[in-house]
Amino acid sequence: MRFGTAFVEGEHAPVMSLDGNDWYLMAACLKDMLNGVDENPSLADFIAFGDELVEACRVTRTKGFPSAARIESPDFRAPIPRPGKNVFCVGRNYADHIAEDNRSRDLNTDLPKYPQFFTKPATSVVGPGEPILLHEKVTRRLDYEVELAVVIGRAGRDIAQDRVEEHLFGYMICNDVTARDLQRRHDQWFKGKGLDGSCPMGPWIVHKSALGDVSNLAIRLSVNGESRQDARIKDMIFTIPELVGSLSAGLTLEAGDIIATGTPSGVGYAMDPRQYLQAGDVVRCEIEGIGVIENTVALATLQSR
C-alpha cells in the first residue's frame, strides 16, 4: 500500500495505490470514514485513523474502486505538504558520514552515544519535481543528504523500543538539503537546514506492511547522474526503534509526525574538492522498495511580506 498527495483541480488531494500502479482519490474511495472530518481531508487526517484506515483499504480492494476515483498520471506533491509540526531529524547517524566529516575538517570526534536531534520547519517541505531553492544572498554552500523518513501512525509518549512498530505508519524519502556555511556560522543545525525549499519529500509513503524489515534497503543519491551516496539502512548507528524510543521519551509523537533518520557518506562538502549544489543541478534520491524523487536546484527570488 502506498499513500501520497497529488495536485488535482487546483487542490492537494490524498491518493492511494493498493495494487500495481493505479492511483485513486482516497476521499472518493473511503467516504464512510469521513464523518466529522474536514470537507477536504489531508493525508495526515487519514493517517490519524490508524488501523481503521488499513482495514478500510482492504475492504475497498475487495469491493472494487469507484471508477470516478481513478487518477491518471498523478501530479505528486510532498505526501504531507504542510506537516503539523517541524520535521524531526537525526544528525550523525552513519559512521562513514562521521568519518568523512572528520577527514574534511581535520577532526577526530567520537561516534555519538545518544541520537542527535534537530528539526526542519514545515515551510522547508517540497515534493518531487518541485525546486530545491538556492538562496544566493544567504548561502553559497548548499549540500544534499538523502535519508529514510519514518512517518508516525499512532500517537505515543515514552514508547518502548519493542513497541515502536505499533506506532509506525510507513516510510518515504527525504533530502535534508543543508546550507553548510549557515550551519557553521550559527554553530547549530536549524538555520542551515531550515531554508525554504530545503526538504524534498516523497514521492509517497509506503505502508509498513509493504516493506517489513527496512534495515537492508539500499539508499542512494546522485547529482546530474553522478553517484554520490550509496549505502544500506543497516549502516545506521541508531536503529529506528532506538530513534523513536529516544525521541518519544517525555515527548509526544503524533500521527503524521515525520522523522528523518540521518544520511550516509558521500555529501558534497566532504568531497575533494568540495562539490556544492548549483542552479540547474538535478538531485535524484532513491531508496529500494520506496521509490525515487528528483528535484532541480533553482535560484530563489527575494521575497518580503
N, C-alpha and C positions, 0 to 999 in steps of 0.2 A: 504494500500500500504506500502510495506517495501522495503528499498533500502540498499544495502550493497556492500562490496568489497570482492571478492574471489580470491584465488591464482589459476590461470588457465594457464597451459602450461608455467610455469616459470614467469608469469607476474601477476600484480594486475589487475583485471577486474571488472568494476561495474556490479552488478547484481540486479535484481528486482523480487519481488513476488507480483503480483497484486491480486491474489486469492489463497486461500489454501496454500499449502506448496511447490508448484512448483516454481523453480527459473530459470530465463532466463538472458542471456547476454544482457545488455542494448544496447551496440553498434550494435548488430545484429538486435534488435527489433526496434530501433529508428534511423535508418540510415538517414532518411530525416532531422533530427535535426542537423546533424554533419558537414554541410558545413562550412568550415572555422575553425573547431575545430581540435585539435591535432589528429594525427592518432590513438593514444591510449588515449582517453579521460578518465579522472578520474571521480569519483562520484561527486567531487566538481564542475567539469565542467558541469555536467548535472544539479546539483542543481542551478547553476547560471542561467539556463533557466527559473526558477520560474514557473509561471502559465503555460507557454508553455510546460514544462515537464509534468505537471499533465494532460493537455489536450492530449498530445501525448500518454501517458499511457492509457488513456480512449479509444482513437482510436485503439491502439494496442489490447486492451482487446476485442473490438468489432470485429475487423478484424481477430483476431487469431494470435498466436505466431508462428514464423518460427520454424519448427521442429528442425533445427540445432542449435537453440539458447538455447535450454534447457540444464541446468546443473544438473547432478545427484550428490547429496551429496556434495554441495559446501564446499570448504575449506575456511571458513570465516576468514578474517583478520579485522583489525580496519576499520570501514566504510570509514574514511578519514585517510589513513595511514600516511600521512605527511601533516598536516594542514598548510595552507599558513601563519598563524600567530600562536603565542603561544595560548594555550588553556586558555581561561578566566575562572577563578574560583572564588567562593564566600566562604568566611570563616564565621564561627559562624552564621549560618542561621537557626539553630534549637535550641529552648530554652532549651530542655532537654540536648542537647550536651554541651551548655554553662554551665548548672548546673553541669554536671558530671566533666567538666574541672575544675570548681571552687572547687568542693569537692576533686578532686585528687591532687590539688596544694594548697589547703587551701587559696583560694582567694574568693573575693566577687565582681566580675566585673558585671556591668550592661549589659542589652541587648543593642546591637548596635543601634544607631539612624539612621545610614546610612549603606548600604551594604559595606562590606569589601572585596575588590577585590585583587586578585593576579593572577599570571599566571604560567603555566607549559610549558616548551619548547616542540616543535614538536618532538624532539628526545626522549622524555619520553613515547610517544604513542606506545602501543602494542595492539594486538587484542585478541579475545577469543582463549584460548588454548595456547597462547604464554606465556613465563615465566615472572613472576614478578622477577626482578633481585635484589638479596640481595648482596650489595657491602660490604662485611665484613670488608674491610680495611677502609671503610668510615663510616659505621653505624652498630650499634648493636641493634637499637630500631626501627625496621621497622613496620609500622602500616598500617591499611586499612581504607577506608572511602567510602562506597557506595553512589553514587549520581545520580540524574537525570540530564542528559545533554541535553541542548537545542541547536538545530542547526539552524542558521540563513539562510533564503532562499532569502531574498530581502534586498539589502543594504539600509542603512539609518543612519542618524545622528539626534540627538535631537528628538528621537522617542517618541511621546506622549503615555502614558500608554494605552489609549483606541485605539491606532493604532498598538500596538505591535503584535497582532495576524496576521496582514497583512505581517509582516516581518519574521515570523517563518516558517521554513520548516518542522521540525519534532523533534523527541526525541529519545535518546538512553541512555544506561547505561554507567557510568564512575566510576572507582575505583581510588580515589585520594590517592594513596599509598604515605605514608609520613615517612621520617626518622626523628623521634621525637628529637633525640639528635642533629642532624644538625639544626633543626628548632630552638631549644633553643640556641645552640651555636652561631648562626649567628644573633639571635634576629630579625628575619624576616622569611617569609614563603618560599621564592623562592628556596633557595638551598636545603632545606629539602624535598621539594615537586617536585624537578626538575630532579632527577636522572634518568638515562636511565632505561627503563622498569618499570617506576612508574606510568603509566597512561593507564591501560587497558580500552578499549572502545569497545562498540558493544552491542549485536552481529551484529546489523543492525540499521538503522534509520527507525522508524515508522513514516510515514507521519502524520501530524497533523489532517488530515481529518479522520484518522482511530481511533483516540483516543478521540477527543473532549476535554472536561474538564479533565485535568490530576490531579486535586488537591486531589482527593480521592484515587489515586492509592497507593497500598501498595509497600513499598520499604524495601528490606531485604538483609542481608548478613550473611553467615555462614563460619566458618573455620573448615575444616575436619568434616563437618556435624553438628557442634555445632552452634546453633543460637547465633549471636552476636548483630545484628542490626535488628530492626523490627519497622517500623513506617509508617506514611502516608505522602504523599507530602503536604497535607494541614497543616502539623505541621510546615512548613517553616515560619520564621519570615517575610521575604520579598517575595512577590509573584513573579511569572515570569514577569508580566507586570512591577512591580516595579523594578526588577533587570535590565531588558532590558532598561527601560526608564532611569534609573540612569547611567548605563554603557555607553549608547549611547549619553549622554549629552556631546556635544563637541567632541565626538569620533565616527568615522565612523565604523559601523559594516558592514561586507561584507558577501555575500553568501558563505556558508561553514564555517563561524566562529562558534566556539563551546563555550558554556558557561555551566560549571558545577555548579550546584545550591546549593551546601552545603550538609553536611552529618548529619544524626540524631545521637542520643546517642548510646552507645554500643562499642565505639572504644577501642582498646586493652590497651592503656596507662592509661585509666580511670578505668580499672578493678582492683579488689583487690584479689590476687596480679596482677600486670600488666602482660599482655599477648602480647608479640611481635611476629611477624611472624618469622618462622624458615624455613630453606631449607626443601622442601618436603611438606609443608603445602599447602592444596588446598583451595583456596578462591572462594566462589560462591556468585555472586551478582545477584539479581533478582528484577525486577520492573514489577508489574502487568500490563498486556497488552502490554509489550515491549518484554520481554524475559529473558534470563539467560546468564551470561558469567562466565566461570570458568577459573582460572589461577592457576598454581602451582608455588610456590616460588622456585627459583633456584639460586645457588651461581653464582655470576658474575666472569668472568675471567678478570684479569688485561689486559688492552689494551692501546697501545700508537700508534700514527701515525706520 
